[in-house]
């Protein structure tokens, strides 16, 4: 029997078609992965099922009964729960209080004893293990997520939607999550798992539905698939999933971080060196100082304690423009806020950060011909798909926007490239392209600092890895000396952190 049946679902936002006649069938008691690249329509489809959005057209049936879902409250009454990427927990309250919030037992006052007894029965059934009296603010990200999942179970959900649930978890936390989801499936729960990651799809799901550009591609049995076939379905063409990395031949130090204090509230500091001809990967769970480190190196924030050196010069007090002149290239973690201006043309976006470069300006005036020639050469060299250099950059796909940023930053041959989350939000083909370009730069002798929360990216691309935890670099080794499990333990603050 189908737990969920969605027929011909269409949803537009202004002129953007987010979903175009999508069909979805999910069986009772299965783990069903909704697979697709960012922007494929996965979350939009599930937000419609949960009542956060209303479809423009189409119909829905739950347990083969036609329904109209116009609010999350209606969805919950149909035993549907959803765990979002951003948790909906009150950090000042205990785990127990968060679980029962809005569903308290008791007539005139909350009967905490009765609530606790009910929770403990469900904990035993689904193999959760909470300290119910702990404050949510004291929990790890993985523990917070498990509280969110348990909240849905406590409220009677038989269908549970998880939106990109592994994005902020260590490998150990992912293993715990998957064990819980296996238990829930064995107890008859229906799980919808939104993801763009192929390996976790293969590990967890019974069936997979692939969306691409807001359209239904196919629903398949996972056991009949392999990652390469799923990747082809996701992007519409064959993609090589293996990164080919040659031996590293590091040279002299290029970037040196000396006693840098990331968080004013922490005593932790960072010391690291990135050498010419190597990729140094910064691993860590998001929120442990990655963005702050990026800002200190780029120059949008000045360190109060510690120093940043580039090619033997202390640049701690230098402006962003001065740092770029000394050979710093930057792919920021937030492309839309810090790397492009959506309302401007492609050629004008090539000027960003280079306004004072003598190649493109003189006496405060832009050398338009030189800029246009540079833009054309970069578009050709990096195979950026554009209809005209004068079209707005907002009209390009995310992958082509990132190619533009990448080409602009490396086109003038920087001595150091800071690549922060360089493939976030990109499809598999664009990821492969950016990774190969990074390896080419490294093989040409340039220094690269790779900051990423994607553990697979750090492991595949890095020559050396440092783990960032609560603003401190707690371990540093050659990449080959780490196992995935070890790296995950360090990211969680274990192994002597």
Secondary structure, DSSP 8 states (H G I E B T S, - for coil): -EEEEEEEEEEEETTEEEEEEEEEEEETT-EEEEE--TTSSHHHHHHHHTTSS--SEEEEEETTEEE---SHHHHHHTTEEEE-SS----TTSBHHHHHHTTS---SSS--HHHHHHHHHHHHHHHT----TTSBGGGS-HHHHHHHHHHHHHHTT-SEEEEESTTTT--HHHHHHHHHHHHHHHHTT-EEEEEE--HHHHHHH-SEEEEEETTEEEEEEEGGG--HHHHHHHHHSS--------------SEEEEEEEE---TT----EEEEEETT-EEEEE--TTSSHHHHHHHHHTSS--SSSEEEETTEE-TT--HHHHHHTTEEEE-S-HHHHT--TTSBHHHHTTTT-TT-TTTEETTEE-HHHHHHHHHHHHHHTT---S-TTSBGGGS-HHHHHHHHHHHHHTT--SEEEEESTTTT--HHHHHHHHHHHHHHHHTT-EEEEE-S-HHHHHHH-SEEEEEETTEEEEEEEGGG--HHHHHHHHTT-S--
